Amino acid sequence: MAALLLVLPLLLSGPTPSPSGGAAPSTLPDPFPAYAHLPATVERSPAGPALMGFTHGYGVEFMDYPQAIAVGADGGTYRRLDTADDASVRSDQGDPGPMLLSPDGRSVAVGGRGNDGYLATVSLEDGSVRTWPLPDGRSTTPLAWSGDGRSVFVGLVEDDTHRYSYLDGAPPRVVYDVRRADLDAPEGTEPVRLPEVAATTGIAPLPQDGGLLVSTGDGAELRSADGMQVVATGLDLGLDLGPTAVSPDGRRVVTGGAGSVQVSTLDGGAVTSTDPLDLSVTTDRPAGAGRMAEPLGWLAADRILVSTYDTETAALRLHLWSVDVDSGAAQELLVAEPGWTGAAVGEISVAADLLDGAEVGDPGMVDRGRVLMLLRGALLVALVALVLRAVRQAGAARQAYRDA
């Protein structure tokens, strides 16, 4: 009876309404959704735009397996990305393929490290999947979406790569083949190759189609929005230019990671200032305590979302911070606990437009799909049946004892 009272509200309550896009502000969920073994998939049960995509669980964990997850802009929808999970390769120990959310959170691009030239785009609104023809013998990584979310830039690297190559001391792979896949192009159209965008380690679009920043071995370039024409060269933006490096107003660029971060100011295609940003303020532990700080995206024109991890437990615990890029002052927003299975959260991708202005809030009951709700109901019915059977058997045994 106690189990019935605990689970019945979950069965009677339907999924929370899914965002339809345009609602503001988005919600960073606190508490963070727990790992689910059988959530609904985006492809079969789409839940609308997503604020965040990530890998839930790494390699071989206790009582779980790695999954690609999309969390809705309302903070209360939790869906598995089956397309990314299917892009897993053995060298990644079962982890999903690399994925990148579009700025509006309506689409996700999925690459593959399996040396087969894989690229897919998935609509988070209707679950449709489109695969793009690419040459074999490549590993692919989505690098950036265009500002309007209608095309994605993908990097191709010869031979196989894997997520854990850094453990072997391998340097970051330079992408020599960049292509642009336009979602409005007819089905079967090959992504357009951009031979001018060569030897890049990262791409970041400017807002309102203001251009495309491309990092190269000789600094960074500002190119036209389609990447075809050079506007400015020799920009000193530092290393590790990420897809959400540019602020919402287009005036600042954050590059780097692991605590070594540079903030650059742009004005008319020129870098007017560069300043280091010490992300060590996001930790209250001594150096070497197991925490690494990484910028994820922009909460506002002067604040970035930063992730840190600590390893005091057997699994990684994720901390999300709001950091002022002027003063470096940090405010902890939430902590994502790994849960009883030890499934850590990582490889985070955010929807830049939805992250801008996002607030922390409790989403209430998390919508993981009708299938999971029905499964819970079936398990509950089975549990009640077993209990009733055990009670009847015990009663029959007592009656037989009295009769004897």
C-alpha positions as CSV (number, residue, x, y, z in Angstrom):
1,M,0.0,0.0,0.0
2,A,2.9,2.4,0.8
3,A,4.4,1.7,-2.6
4,L,1.1,2.4,-4.2
5,L,0.7,5.7,-2.5
6,L,4.2,6.8,-3.5
7,V,4.0,5.8,-7.2
8,L,0.3,6.6,-7.9
9,P,0.8,10.3,-8.2
10,L,3.5,9.7,-10.9
11,L,1.1,7.5,-12.8
12,L,-1.9,9.9,-12.6
13,S,0.1,13.0,-13.6
14,G,0.8,13.4,-17.3
15,P,4.0,14.8,-18.7
16,T,4.6,18.5,-18.1
17,P,3.9,20.8,-21.1
18,S,6.7,20.9,-23.6
19,P,8.1,24.2,-24.7
20,S,7.0,25.4,-28.1
21,G,9.8,27.8,-28.6
22,G,10.0,31.5,-28.0
23,A,9.1,31.3,-24.3
24,A,11.5,33.2,-22.1
25,P,13.3,32.8,-19.9
26,S,14.6,29.2,-20.2
27,T,15.1,27.2,-17.1
28,L,18.4,25.7,-15.8
29,P,16.8,22.8,-13.8
30,D,17.6,22.6,-10.1
31,P,17.4,19.8,-9.0
32,F,19.1,18.5,-12.1
33,P,17.2,15.6,-13.8
34,A,18.4,12.2,-12.5
35,Y,19.7,9.5,-14.8
36,A,16.9,7.5,-16.4
37,H,17.4,4.0,-17.8
38,L,14.4,4.0,-20.2
39,P,13.5,7.6,-21.2
40,A,11.6,8.3,-24.3
41,T,13.6,9.2,-27.4
42,V,13.6,12.5,-29.3
43,E,13.0,10.5,-32.5
44,R,9.8,8.8,-31.3
45,S,8.5,11.3,-28.7
46,P,9.9,14.8,-29.5
47,A,9.5,17.4,-26.7
48,G,10.3,20.7,-28.4
49,P,13.4,22.9,-28.3
50,A,16.2,21.9,-25.9
51,L,18.4,24.1,-23.8
52,M,21.1,21.6,-23.2
53,G,22.4,18.4,-24.6
54,F,24.9,16.2,-22.8
55,T,26.3,12.7,-22.3
56,H,24.8,11.0,-19.2
57,G,27.2,8.3,-18.0
58,Y,30.7,7.5,-19.3
59,G,32.1,4.2,-20.5
60,V,31.3,1.3,-18.2
61,E,29.3,2.4,-15.2
62,F,27.5,0.6,-12.4
63,M,23.9,-0.2,-13.4
64,D,23.8,2.3,-16.3
65,Y,25.1,2.8,-19.9
66,P,26.1,6.1,-21.6
67,Q,23.3,8.0,-23.2
68,A,23.0,11.2,-25.2
69,I,20.3,13.4,-23.5
70,A,18.5,16.6,-24.4
71,V,16.9,18.7,-21.7
72,G,14.1,21.0,-22.8
73,A,14.1,24.7,-22.5
74,D,11.5,24.4,-19.7
75,G,14.0,22.3,-17.7
76,G,11.4,19.6,-17.3
77,T,11.7,17.5,-20.4
78,Y,14.3,14.7,-20.6
79,R,14.8,12.8,-23.8
80,R,17.4,10.4,-25.2
81,L,19.0,11.1,-28.6
82,D,18.9,7.7,-30.2
83,T,20.7,9.0,-33.3
84,A,23.7,10.1,-31.2
85,D,23.7,6.8,-29.3
86,D,23.7,4.8,-32.5
87,A,26.8,6.8,-33.6
88,S,28.9,5.3,-30.8
89,V,32.1,3.5,-31.7
90,R,34.0,0.9,-29.7
91,S,37.0,3.2,-29.1
92,D,34.7,5.6,-27.3
93,Q,33.7,2.8,-24.8
94,G,30.1,3.1,-25.8
95,D,29.8,6.9,-25.4
96,P,27.5,8.6,-27.9
97,G,28.8,10.4,-31.0
98,P,29.7,14.1,-30.8
99,M,26.6,16.4,-31.0
100,L,25.9,20.1,-31.1
101,L,22.7,22.0,-30.5
102,S,21.6,24.7,-32.8
103,P,21.4,28.2,-31.3
104,D,17.6,28.1,-31.1
105,G,17.6,24.6,-29.6
106,R,15.4,23.2,-32.4
107,S,17.9,20.9,-34.1
108,V,21.0,18.9,-33.1
109,A,23.8,17.8,-35.4
110,V,25.4,14.4,-34.7
111,G,28.8,13.3,-36.0
112,G,30.7,10.1,-35.7
113,R,34.3,9.0,-34.9
114,G,33.8,5.6,-36.6
115,N,35.8,6.5,-39.7
116,D,32.7,6.3,-41.9
117,G,31.9,9.9,-42.6
118,Y,28.7,10.1,-40.6
119,L,26.6,13.2,-40.2
120,A,23.0,13.5,-39.2
121,T,20.7,16.4,-38.2
122,V,17.8,15.7,-35.9
123,S,14.7,17.9,-35.4
124,L,13.8,18.2,-31.7
125,E,10.4,19.5,-32.7
126,D,9.2,16.5,-34.8
127,G,11.9,13.9,-34.3
128,S,12.8,13.7,-38.0
129,V,16.3,12.6,-38.9
130,R,18.3,13.6,-41.9
131,T,21.6,11.9,-42.9
132,W,24.1,13.7,-45.1
133,P,26.4,12.1,-47.7
134,L,30.0,12.4,-46.8
135,P,33.2,10.6,-48.0
136,D,34.1,7.4,-46.2
137,G,37.4,7.2,-44.2
138,R,36.7,10.2,-42.1
139,S,35.7,11.0,-38.5
140,T,33.3,13.9,-38.2
141,T,32.6,16.6,-35.6
142,P,30.0,19.3,-35.7
143,L,31.9,22.6,-35.3
144,A,29.3,25.3,-35.3
145,W,25.8,26.2,-36.4
146,S,25.0,29.4,-38.4
147,G,23.4,32.2,-36.4
148,D,20.0,31.4,-37.9
149,G,20.3,27.7,-37.1
150,R,19.7,26.7,-40.8
151,S,23.1,25.3,-41.6
152,V,25.8,23.5,-39.7
153,F,29.6,23.5,-40.2
154,V,31.1,20.1,-39.8
155,G,34.8,19.2,-39.6
156,L,36.2,16.0,-41.2
157,V,39.4,14.3,-40.1
158,E,41.1,11.4,-41.8
159,D,41.1,8.1,-40.1
160,D,39.6,7.2,-36.7
161,T,39.6,9.5,-33.7
162,H,38.2,8.8,-30.2
163,R,37.0,10.8,-27.3
164,Y,39.7,9.5,-24.9
165,S,42.8,10.1,-27.2
166,Y,43.9,12.9,-24.8
167,L,44.6,10.3,-22.2
168,D,47.4,9.0,-24.5
169,G,48.9,12.5,-24.7
170,A,47.6,13.0,-28.3
171,P,47.4,16.7,-29.3
172,P,44.0,18.1,-30.6
173,R,43.4,17.1,-34.2
174,V,43.4,19.9,-36.7
175,V,40.5,19.9,-39.1
176,Y,41.6,20.3,-42.7
177,D,38.2,19.6,-44.3
178,V,35.3,21.8,-43.4
179,R,31.8,21.5,-45.0
180,R,28.5,23.3,-44.6
181,A,25.3,21.4,-44.5
182,D,22.2,23.6,-45.3
183,L,19.0,22.3,-43.8
184,D,17.0,24.0,-46.6
185,A,18.8,22.1,-49.3
186,P,17.0,19.2,-51.0
187,E,17.3,15.7,-49.5
188,G,20.5,13.9,-50.7
189,T,22.4,17.2,-51.2
190,E,26.1,16.9,-50.2
191,P,27.4,19.4,-47.7
192,V,29.3,22.2,-49.4
193,R,33.1,22.0,-49.0
194,L,34.8,25.1,-47.9
195,P,38.4,24.7,-49.1
196,E,39.3,28.3,-47.9
197,V,38.5,27.3,-44.3
198,A,41.5,25.0,-43.7
199,A,43.6,23.9,-40.8
200,T,41.1,25.1,-38.3
201,T,40.7,24.2,-34.6
202,G,37.4,26.0,-34.1
203,I,34.6,28.0,-35.5
204,A,32.2,30.6,-33.9
205,P,29.4,32.6,-35.6
206,L,28.7,36.2,-34.9
207,P,25.1,37.2,-34.1
208,Q,22.7,38.5,-36.8
209,D,24.9,36.8,-39.5
210,G,27.7,39.2,-38.8
211,G,30.3,36.8,-40.0
212,L,32.2,33.7,-38.9
213,L,35.3,33.6,-36.7
214,V,37.7,30.8,-37.7
215,S,40.7,29.9,-35.6
216,T,43.9,28.9,-37.6
217,G,47.5,28.3,-36.8
218,D,48.3,31.9,-37.5
219,G,45.6,33.4,-35.2
220,A,42.0,33.8,-36.2
221,E,40.1,35.1,-39.2
222,L,36.8,36.9,-39.6
223,R,35.0,35.6,-42.6
224,S,31.6,36.2,-44.3
225,A,28.6,34.3,-42.8
226,D,29.0,31.5,-45.3
227,G,32.7,31.2,-44.6
228,M,33.7,31.9,-48.2
229,Q,35.3,35.3,-48.0
230,V,37.9,36.8,-45.6
231,V,36.9,40.0,-43.9
232,A,39.9,40.3,-41.4
233,T,42.9,38.2,-40.6
234,G,45.5,37.9,-37.8
235,L,43.1,38.3,-35.0
236,D,44.6,37.4,-31.6
237,L,41.8,35.5,-30.0
238,G,43.7,32.8,-28.3
239,L,43.1,29.0,-28.6
240,D,40.0,26.7,-28.4
241,L,37.5,28.9,-30.2
242,G,34.2,27.2,-29.5
243,P,30.7,27.4,-31.1
244,T,29.3,29.7,-28.3
245,A,32.5,31.7,-27.8
246,V,30.9,35.0,-29.0
247,S,28.7,37.0,-26.6
248,P,25.0,37.7,-27.6
249,D,25.9,41.3,-28.5
250,G,28.8,40.2,-30.7
251,R,31.3,42.4,-28.8
252,R,33.2,39.8,-26.8
253,V,34.8,36.4,-27.4
254,V,35.8,33.9,-24.8
255,T,38.4,31.3,-25.8
256,G,40.3,28.6,-23.9
257,G,39.3,26.3,-21.1
258,A,40.5,24.3,-18.1
259,G,40.9,27.6,-16.2
260,S,43.1,29.3,-18.8
261,V,40.6,31.6,-20.5
262,Q,41.0,34.8,-22.5
263,V,38.3,37.5,-23.0
264,S,38.7,39.5,-26.2
265,T,36.8,42.6,-27.3
266,L,35.8,43.1,-30.9
267,D,35.1,46.3,-32.7
268,G,34.5,46.5,-36.4
269,G,36.3,43.3,-37.1
270,A,39.4,44.2,-35.0
271,V,40.4,43.0,-31.5
272,T,40.7,46.1,-29.3
273,S,41.6,44.4,-26.0
274,T,42.5,41.0,-24.6
275,D,42.3,40.1,-20.9
276,P,42.8,36.8,-19.0
277,L,39.9,35.5,-17.0
278,D,40.9,33.5,-13.9
279,L,38.3,30.8,-13.5
280,S,39.9,29.5,-10.3
281,V,37.4,31.7,-8.5
282,T,34.8,29.1,-9.2
283,T,36.5,26.6,-6.7
284,D,36.9,26.8,-3.0
285,R,39.4,24.0,-2.9
286,P,43.2,24.1,-3.3
287,A,44.8,23.7,-6.7
288,G,44.9,20.1,-7.8
289,A,41.7,19.1,-5.9
290,G,40.2,17.7,-9.0
291,R,38.2,20.6,-10.4
292,M,38.5,21.9,-13.9
293,A,36.7,25.0,-15.2
294,E,35.3,25.2,-18.7
295,P,33.2,28.0,-20.3
296,L,30.0,26.6,-21.9
297,G,28.1,29.7,-23.2
298,W,26.7,33.1,-22.4
299,L,24.0,33.8,-19.8
300,A,24.1,37.6,-20.8
301,A,26.5,39.9,-22.6
302,D,28.7,40.1,-19.5
303,R,28.2,36.7,-17.9
304,I,29.2,33.2,-19.0
305,L,28.1,29.8,-17.8
306,V,31.0,27.8,-16.5
307,S,31.2,24.1,-15.5
308,T,33.5,22.6,-12.9
309,Y,33.7,19.0,-11.6
310,D,34.9,17.6,-8.4
311,T,35.9,14.0,-7.7
312,E,35.3,13.7,-4.0
313,T,32.8,10.9,-4.8
314,A,33.4,7.9,-6.9
315,A,31.8,9.8,-9.8
316,L,32.1,13.3,-11.1
317,R,29.8,15.9,-9.6
318,L,28.9,18.8,-12.0
319,H,28.8,22.4,-10.8
320,L,27.4,25.2,-12.9
321,W,28.5,28.8,-12.3
322,S,27.6,32.3,-13.5
323,V,30.9,34.2,-13.9
324,D,31.2,37.9,-14.6
325,V,33.7,38.4,-17.4
326,D,34.7,41.9,-16.1
327,S,35.4,41.1,-12.5
328,G,35.7,37.3,-12.5
329,A,33.2,37.1,-9.7
330,A,31.4,33.8,-9.6
331,Q,28.0,32.6,-8.4
332,E,27.2,28.9,-8.1
333,L,23.9,28.2,-9.9
334,L,23.4,24.5,-9.3
335,V,25.0,21.2,-8.6
336,A,24.2,18.1,-10.6
337,E,24.7,15.0,-8.4
338,P,25.7,11.8,-10.2
339,G,23.0,9.7,-8.4
340,W,23.1,6.2,-7.2
341,T,24.3,4.7,-10.5
342,G,27.3,7.2,-10.6
343,A,26.3,8.5,-14.0
344,A,28.3,11.7,-14.6
345,V,27.2,14.6,-16.8
346,G,29.6,15.8,-19.5
347,E,30.2,16.8,-23.1
348,I,27.7,19.6,-22.6
349,S,26.3,21.5,-25.6
350,V,24.0,24.5,-25.1
351,A,21.5,26.4,-27.3
352,A,23.1,29.9,-27.3
353,D,19.8,31.8,-27.9
354,L,18.0,29.9,-25.2
355,L,20.8,30.2,-22.7
356,D,20.9,34.0,-22.9
357,G,18.7,35.1,-20.0
358,A,18.1,31.6,-18.6
359,E,17.2,31.3,-14.9
360,V,17.6,28.6,-12.4
361,G,14.4,27.0,-11.3
362,D,12.7,23.8,-10.1
363,P,10.9,22.3,-13.1
364,G,8.8,20.0,-10.9
365,M,8.1,16.5,-12.1
366,V,10.4,15.7,-15.0
367,D,8.7,14.5,-18.2
368,R,10.6,11.4,-19.4
369,G,7.9,10.2,-21.8
370,R,4.7,8.2,-21.7
371,V,6.5,4.9,-22.3
372,L,8.4,5.2,-19.0
373,M,5.2,6.1,-17.2
374,L,3.4,3.0,-18.5
375,L,6.4,0.9,-17.6
376,R,6.3,2.2,-14.1
377,G,2.6,1.4,-14.0
378,A,3.2,-2.2,-15.2
379,L,6.0,-2.7,-12.6
380,L,3.6,-1.4,-9.9
381,V,0.8,-3.7,-10.9
382,A,3.3,-6.6,-10.9
383,L,4.6,-5.6,-7.5
384,V,1.0,-5.4,-6.1
385,A,0.2,-8.8,-7.6
386,L,3.2,-10.4,-6.0
387,V,2.4,-8.9,-2.6
388,L,-1.2,-10.1,-2.8
389,R,-0.1,-13.5,-3.9
390,A,2.4,-13.7,-1.0
391,V,-0.4,-12.6,1.5
392,R,-2.7,-15.3,0.2
393,Q,-0.1,-17.9,0.4
394,A,0.8,-16.9,4.0
395,G,-2.9,-16.9,4.9
396,A,-3.3,-20.4,3.4
397,A,-0.3,-21.7,5.3
398,R,-1.6,-20.3,8.6
399,Q,-5.0,-21.9,7.9
400,A,-3.4,-25.3,7.1
401,Y,-1.3,-25.0,10.3
402,R,-4.5,-24.5,12.4
403,D,-6.3,-27.3,10.7
404,A,-3.4,-29.6,11.5
